[in-house]
Amino acid sequence: MPELPEVEIVKQSLSKKIEQKKIKKVIIKNRNLRFRIPIKFEKLLQNKTIKKVTRFSKYLILNFDDDSFCLIHLGMSGTIHLTKKNVLNKFTNTSFYNSPELPKKHNHVEIQFGDINVIYNDPRRFGFFKFIENKQALIKRFSHLGPEPFSKNFNLKYILNYFIDKKKDIKSFLLDQKFVSGIGNIYASEILFLCGINPKTYAMKLSIKDCKKIISYSKSVLNKAIAKGGSSIRDFKNTEGQSGNFQKEFKVYQKENFDCPRSKCTGKINKIFISNRATFFCNTCQK
């Protein structure tokens, strides 16, 4: 699943290409995504101008000129492609996270702007599009989610209060979008390694120092991933033919049986499953 950095890369690509453009036509080729796209969806979007493209957590938000919104979630395998009219597009993917190829049978939504088209491609169809009428409805939509790692609300007081008497491992908390929004499996393992915290540690047992590290490294890891163009798990390229590079920075993710990258540590990277998700950590320096 694309995590916060990968969705941010998509947002940045779309911002450059479609802001201040008017939607000429919307074509739905398959309404059966995670949530069925209603019949009226095309008319709701047609002739609206995209004022701004924003993001919250793993959600893309098209902000329209009449203060309505379109919420987009990429699910497990969704990608957004940009194609120019009457141009052979070698690279179309706005993200580094999935294939640059565009298998047409999985093109489910197409938004046409005249000179450029936005195509949503999703083989597994776990993503969704949802029209949001106003700002209040958008806020309500996100009310069940915790703050982003970049938010001032993701602070020491918030974490300490949240962890009181919680007999639940810290790795599961980092994946819990009600606690913090946007961190997924890749970055949770990387954050905990840099913190020197065992992913199986109960949240209630973490020290103030540990909590401060979680706040700090959550921000720094995600910022670095964004700066590196996200994590390309395969040979992915974006609309400009560039690959994401953060996978080259992985310390533990998918590094099972590798030596610990810390210079003075003699441990090995272990792989276990927590909440049915592959988890990577050093068996020596992550106490």
N, C-alpha and C positions, 0 to 999 in steps of 0.2 A: 504494500500500500504506500503511495506517495505520502511522505511526512511533511511537516511544516516547511523545511527548506525547499523541497521539490515543488510544493504548491506556490511558494513565494517566487520561484523562478518562472513558473507559468504566469503568475500575476504580472511580473515585470515584463515578460514578452508581450502579453496582451495589452498592457498599458501603452507600450510604444506604438502598437499597431491599430488599435480600435477605439481609443478614447476620442471623444468628440465626433465619432462617426454615427450615422443614422442607419438603423436596421431596415433594410429594404424588404427582406423576406425571411421567413423561418420555415424550414422543411423538417418534419419529423418522419423518420423512416422506420423507427421502432419505438413505440410508446412504453414498452414493457421493460423499464429500468427498475431500480430498487423500488421506487415509487412510480406508479403509472403516470405518464405525462398526460394531463387533461386535454380534451379536444380544443378548448378555448386558448390554450397556451400560445399558439402561433399569433393569434390576433392580439393578445395581451402585449406581446413584444414588438410587433410590427410597427414601424414608424417612430419608435422610441430612439432617442439619442443617448449614447453611453457617455455619461458625464465623467465617470471615473471607474477604474477597476481596482478593487481593494481585496483584502484577504483577512479572515479571522480563523485562527487555528488551521485546519486543513480544508477550509471552505473558501472558494472564490466567490466574490460578490460583484456583479455588474450593477453599478449605480446609475439609474436612469435620470434624465433631465426633469421628470415629473415627480421625483423623490420616491419612486417605487424601485424595486430591486429584483434581480434574478440570482438565486443562490445555486451554486454548482459544487457538487462533491464528486471527486474522481473515483471513489470506491477503491476496489483492489487493482483494477487494470485499466482504468480510464485514462485517455490522453486527449489533449486538445491540439489540433493541427491548424495551421494557417496556410491557405492556398490563395495565390493570386490568379485573377481571371486571365485566361489565355496565356499562362506562363507555365512552363514545365518546372515544377518545384522539386528539386532534389532532396531538400530537407524541409520538412513541414512541422515537425514536432516542437511544441513550445516548451517541452520539458526534457530533462536528461534522463528521466526515470524509466521510460518505456521506449519501445522500438520506434525508429524514425520512419519505418514502413507504414503504409496506410492501407491495410486490407479492407477493401470497400464493404465487404459483407458485414463488418462490425461498425460501420458509420451509422449512428443512430440519430444525431441531431446536426443540422447545418444552419448556421446563421449567416445570411448574405448581406454584405454592406455595399455591393456594387463593384468595387475594385478589389475586394478581398473577402474571403469566406472563412468562417470559423467552423471547424468540423469536430464533433465529439465522437471519438472512437472508443469502444469498450467491449472487448470480447466476453467478459464475465457478467457485464450489466449490473454491477453492484453500485454504480454511481447514480446520481440523480440531478434533475433540474427542478427548481421550485420557484414560482413567482411569488414575491412578497410585496404586499400592497403599500406598506409605509414603514417608517423608521421604528415605530412602536412594535409592529409585528416582527420586525427583524430582531430587535432586542429580546423579545419574548422567545424567539426561535433559539437564541443562544443562551437563554437563562439557566439551562441545566449544565452548562459547561464551565469549567474552572478558568482562571486567568491564563493567558499565554505566559511563557517564560520571560518574555520581554516586558511584561506589564509591571508597573510599580506595585500592583496588588499581589504579585508573587514575591512575597517578602518573608522575612524571618518570623514575624508575628503570625502571619497566615499559616506558615508551615508548622510551627510549633503547636498552634491551636488545633490544626487538622490532625496531627499525629498523636494527640493525647489518647492513651489507652488503645491504640490501634495495633492489634495483633495480626498485621498483614505485612508481607514483605515489601521492601522499598521498590523493587523492580515493578511489581504489579501497580504500585501507586503511580509511578512515572508513566505507565501506560493507561492509567485511568483518566479519561478526559474530563471527568467531574472534578478531579483534583488539579490537573494542569493540562491545558489544551495544546495539542500540536506535536508532542513528543511521541514517537513511535518506537518500534522494536530496535531498529538500528541505533538510534541516538541514545536510547536508554542504556544500552550496554556500554557505549562509549563514555557517556557521562559518569556512570558509576565506576568505571575503571579509573578515570582521572581523579575522581573523589577518593579512591582507595576504599570503597565500601562494597562489601559482599552483597550481591543482589538478593540473597535470601534473608538479610537482616530485617527484623521487624522494625517498622517505622517508629514505634514507641521507644525503641532502644537507641535511636540516633541521638548524638550529642548536638549541642548548639553549633559546634565547629563543623560537624557533618552537614547540618542543614544549610549553613552558610556556603559550604562547598557545592552543594546541590544547586543552589540559586546561581552561584557564580559560573559553574561549569555548564549548566543548562544554557545560559546565555552565550557563553563563548563557543561551545561546540556548534550550536545552531548558527551563530553568526559566521563561523568559519565555513560551515557547510554551504551557506548561501553564497559567500564570497568565492567558493570553489565551484559554484554552479550545480550544487547538489551531488547526490551519490548515484553514479551510473553502475548498476549491478551487472549490466551486460554492455554491449558496445553501442551505446546510445548517443545520439547527437541532437542538437536543437535546430531551430530554423536557420541558423547561421553556420551549421556544420560543426559546432563545438561540442565537445564531450564534457560531462561533469567530471570533476576530479577529486571529490572528497573521499571516494572509496580508497584512494591511494593513501589517505591519512588514517584509515582505520587502525586502531590499536588492538582491538580484540574481536570485533564483529567478523564472523566467518574465518577466524584464525585458530580454530580448534587444533590443539597439540603443538602450536607454535610456541617458541620461547617467549616469555614475558618481555615486552619492549622496554621495560624499565631497566636501566643499566646495572643496577646493583641487586636486581631480583633474579633468583634462580628458578622461579616457578614456570609453570606451563599454563597455557590458556585452555580452560575446560569449557565444555558445552553441556548445558543441562536444559531442562524445560521447566519454565515457570508460567503458570496460567496458560499452558499449551503453546507457549512461544519459546523459540530457541533463544537461549541466553548465554552470553560468552563472558568469562571473567578469569582473572588470574587466581590460581589456587593457593598462592602464597601471599601476595601483597594486598589482596582485597580481603581484609579481615571481617 
